[in-house]
Amino acid sequence: MAVQLTHIDAPKSPISIPIILVCDGVQSPANVGAIFRICDAFGISKIIFCNAEINFYSPRLQKTARNTHLYVSYSEKENTLPTIEELKSDGYTIVSLEITDSSKSLEKLPKFNNGKIALVIGNEKQGISEEILNRSDWCTHIAMYGKNSSMNVVQATSIALYSIINKFYID
């Protein structure tokens, strides 16, 4: 019979994955809180919030984050494009999670040589801006099999991070 483990007893293997998550206009307190929690779970090295005014004292954000906002590294930038350009000059491959006319599904992404990835996610309503999509090295999407063509930004981010980490960083 299986015994459920507590948070204290659950095995942990802390590692830092060289992925930076760039949030282009993500602002919902519940989504921001969940993004912190997901990034902690996957060992993401940093979150950069761009193009949004976020209230980090929001009770909804704090409840959803479950204190991960206190130790997951993050920064805020006014504009996404200069942030992307800076990451590119630092050797990051820019991967945008968005359905486009040329996007490839996650499982078809090629192996990136340098291992430094900046995953860009977009605003809850508009997605990723066109100027960012045009500056991305790759656009990727999640293959979906139902009638809907999108899902919540946090759910999509979770799937993308899991897929990318297992494809590129886990033996």
C-alpha positions in Angstrom: 0.0 0.0 0.0 1.3 3.5 -0.9 1.7 6.1 1.9 1.3 9.7 0.9 4.4 11.8 1.9 4.3 15.2 3.5 6.0 18.2 2.0 8.8 17.7 4.5 9.2 14.0 3.6 9.0 14.3 -0.1 12.3 13.7 -1.9 13.9 16.8 -3.4 16.8 17.1 -5.8 17.5 20.9 -5.9 19.2 21.9 -9.1 19.3 25.2 -11.1 18.3 24.9 -14.7 19.7 27.5 -17.0 16.3 28.7 -18.2 15.1 32.2 -17.7 11.3 32.6 -17.9 10.4 35.9 -19.6 6.8 37.0 -18.9 5.6 39.4 -21.6 2.7 41.3 -20.0 1.5 38.5 -17.6 -0.3 40.3 -14.7 -3.0 38.2 -13.1 -2.1 37.8 -9.4 -3.1 34.2 -9.4 -1.1 33.5 -12.6 2.0 35.3 -11.3 1.8 33.4 -8.0 1.5 30.1 -9.8 4.4 31.0 -12.1 6.6 31.5 -9.0 5.5 28.1 -7.7 6.1 26.3 -11.0 9.5 27.9 -11.5 10.5 26.8 -8.0 9.3 23.2 -8.7 11.4 23.1 -11.9 14.5 24.8 -10.6 14.2 27.7 -13.1 17.1 30.1 -12.5 15.2 33.4 -12.9 11.9 35.0 -13.9 11.8 38.4 -15.6 8.4 40.2 -15.6 8.1 42.7 -18.4 5.5 45.1 -19.6 3.3 44.7 -16.5 2.6 46.3 -13.2 2.5 43.5 -10.6 1.4 43.9 -7.0 3.7 41.5 -5.2 1.8 42.1 -2.0 -1.5 40.9 -3.5 -3.0 38.3 -1.1 -4.1 36.2 -4.1 -0.5 36.2 -5.5 1.0 35.4 -2.1 -1.5 32.6 -1.4 -1.0 31.0 -4.8 2.8 31.4 -4.6 3.0 29.7 -1.2 6.1 31.8 -0.3 8.1 30.8 -3.4 8.0 34.5 -4.4 10.3 35.1 -1.4 13.2 33.0 -2.8 12.7 32.4 -6.5 15.0 35.0 -8.3 13.0 37.6 -10.3 13.3 41.0 -11.7 11.0 43.5 -13.4 11.7 45.3 -16.7 9.6 48.0 -18.3 9.9 46.6 -21.9 10.2 43.1 -23.2 12.1 43.8 -26.4 15.3 45.3 -24.8 15.2 42.4 -22.3 15.1 39.9 -25.2 17.9 41.7 -27.0 20.1 41.6 -23.8 19.5 37.9 -23.3 20.3 37.2 -27.0 23.6 39.1 -26.6 24.3 37.0 -23.5 24.0 33.8 -25.6 20.5 32.8 -24.7 18.3 31.1 -27.3 14.9 32.8 -27.3 12.0 30.4 -27.4 8.5 31.9 -27.5 5.5 29.7 -26.4 2.9 30.8 -28.9 1.0 29.3 -31.8 2.2 30.9 -35.0 2.2 30.1 -38.7 5.7 28.7 -38.3 5.8 27.4 -34.7 6.9 23.9 -34.1 5.4 21.7 -31.4 7.5 21.2 -28.3 8.6 17.7 -29.1 10.0 18.9 -32.5 12.3 21.6 -31.1 15.9 20.9 -32.0 18.7 20.4 -29.5 20.2 23.8 -28.6 23.9 23.8 -28.4 24.6 26.3 -25.6 21.9 25.1 -23.2 20.9 28.7 -22.2 17.2 29.2 -23.0 14.9 32.1 -22.4 11.4 30.9 -22.6 8.9 33.7 -23.3 5.3 33.5 -22.3 2.6 36.0 -23.1 -0.2 38.1 -21.7 -3.4 36.2 -20.6 -5.4 37.8 -23.4 -3.1 39.0 -26.2 -0.3 36.4 -25.9 3.2 37.4 -26.9 3.6 40.6 -28.9 4.4 40.3 -32.6 7.7 42.3 -32.2 8.9 39.7 -29.7 7.8 36.8 -31.9 9.8 38.3 -34.7 12.9 38.5 -32.6 12.6 34.9 -31.2 14.9 32.2 -32.4 12.1 29.7 -32.1 8.3 29.8 -31.7 6.9 26.6 -30.2 3.4 25.4 -29.2 1.8 22.6 -27.3 0.1 20.0 -29.6 -3.5 20.0 -28.6 -6.1 17.5 -29.6 -9.4 19.0 -28.6 -11.5 21.8 -30.1 -9.8 24.7 -28.1 -6.6 26.1 -29.4 -5.3 27.6 -26.1 -5.0 27.0 -22.4 -4.2 29.0 -19.3 -0.7 30.6 -19.4 0.4 28.8 -16.2 -0.8 25.4 -17.5 0.9 26.0 -20.8 4.1 27.2 -19.0 4.2 24.1 -16.9 3.9 21.8 -19.9 6.5 23.7 -21.8 9.0 23.8 -18.9 8.6 20.1 -18.2 9.1 19.2 -21.9 12.1 21.4 -22.4 13.8 20.4 -19.2 13.3 16.7 -19.9 14.4 17.1 -23.5 17.6 19.1 -22.9 18.7 18.8 -19.2 17.7 15.5 -17.8 19.6 12.4 -18.9 
